[in-house]
């Protein structure tokens, strides 16, 4: 039963790779890569369960954290074109005119 679940997750990962390559917009590609990372965490958990190695769950949790931080960083970069935080947004001057 778990082997069938692992095969289904791998098939879903294949579909997400196709979406990441052929996505019509940038945000579709970022969402596909984020979902691929989530499926990777699920696959690591299933693989650890099948092999009887609970250490894989630690690796899966670490990978989930890296996936989350990387997705936020990529979206911030594409929004502001920089990793620096803008002090004043455009169009919102300090009220001085």
C-alpha positions as CSV (number, residue, x, y, z in Angstrom):
1,X,0.0,0.0,0.0
2,X,2.8,2.4,0.8
3,X,4.6,1.5,-2.4
4,X,1.5,2.5,-4.3
5,X,1.4,5.8,-2.4
6,X,5.0,6.4,-3.2
7,X,4.4,5.8,-6.9
8,X,1.4,8.2,-6.9
9,X,3.6,10.9,-5.2
10,X,6.3,10.4,-7.9
11,X,3.7,10.6,-10.6
12,X,2.5,13.9,-9.1
13,X,6.1,15.1,-9.0
14,X,6.4,14.4,-12.7
15,X,3.3,16.4,-13.5
16,X,4.7,19.3,-11.4
17,X,7.9,19.2,-13.3
18,X,5.9,19.6,-16.5
19,X,4.1,22.5,-15.0
20,X,7.3,24.1,-13.9
21,X,8.8,23.9,-17.4
22,X,5.6,24.8,-19.4
23,X,4.0,27.2,-16.9
24,X,2.5,30.2,-18.7
25,X,3.5,32.7,-16.0
26,X,6.4,33.1,-13.5
27,X,4.1,32.6,-10.6
28,X,2.8,29.3,-12.0
29,X,6.4,28.1,-12.2
30,X,7.2,29.2,-8.6
31,X,4.0,27.5,-7.4
32,X,5.0,24.3,-9.2
33,X,8.5,24.3,-7.7
34,X,7.1,24.9,-4.2
35,X,4.6,22.1,-4.7
36,X,7.4,19.9,-6.0
37,X,9.3,20.6,-2.8
38,X,6.3,19.7,-0.7
39,X,5.9,16.4,-2.6
40,X,9.6,15.7,-2.1
41,X,9.1,16.1,1.7
42,X,6.2,13.6,1.4
43,X,8.3,11.2,-0.6
44,X,11.1,11.4,1.9
45,X,8.6,10.6,4.7
46,X,7.2,7.7,2.9
47,X,10.6,6.3,1.9
48,X,11.7,6.5,5.5
49,X,8.6,4.7,6.6
50,X,9.1,1.9,4.0
51,X,12.7,1.5,4.8
52,X,12.2,1.7,8.6
53,X,14.5,4.7,9.0
54,X,13.0,7.4,11.1
55,X,16.0,9.6,10.4
56,X,14.5,10.5,7.0
57,X,11.8,12.4,8.8
58,X,14.4,14.8,10.2
59,X,15.7,15.3,6.7
60,X,12.2,15.9,5.4
61,X,11.5,18.6,8.1
62,X,14.7,20.3,7.2
63,X,14.0,20.2,3.5
64,X,10.5,21.6,4.2
65,X,12.0,24.6,6.0
66,X,14.5,25.2,3.3
67,X,11.7,25.0,0.7
68,X,9.6,27.5,2.5
69,X,12.4,30.1,3.0
70,X,13.5,29.7,-0.6
71,X,10.0,30.2,-2.0
72,X,9.5,33.4,0.1
73,X,12.9,34.7,-1.0
74,X,12.2,34.0,-4.7
75,X,8.8,35.7,-4.5
76,X,10.3,38.7,-2.7
77,X,13.1,39.0,-5.3
78,X,10.7,38.9,-8.2
79,X,8.4,41.5,-6.6
80,X,11.1,44.1,-5.6
81,X,14.0,43.0,-7.9
82,X,16.2,43.1,-4.8
83,X,16.5,41.4,-1.5
84,X,16.8,44.7,0.3
85,X,13.7,46.1,2.1
86,X,12.6,49.4,0.6
87,X,12.5,52.2,3.1
88,X,9.8,54.3,1.2
89,X,7.5,52.8,-1.3
90,X,7.1,54.5,-4.6
91,X,4.2,56.9,-4.7
92,X,4.1,57.3,-1.0
93,X,6.5,60.1,-0.3
94,X,6.9,61.4,3.2
95,X,4.1,63.9,2.8
96,X,6.4,66.7,1.9
97,X,5.1,67.2,-1.5
